[in-house]
């Protein structure tokens, strides 16, 4: 049980050293992630549609 307690104390010490983002930075990072996810979603949807169209042309359906 002593090893677990020691580990948790070390975790608390390390978490106090962490540089947490400020509110403005966090908002900017969140917007960046959401914009990237939206872009990737549109990109893969268009790519999927394009590949499907090419396969349909080849097969002739």
Beta strands, then each sheet from edge to edge (+ up, - down):
end
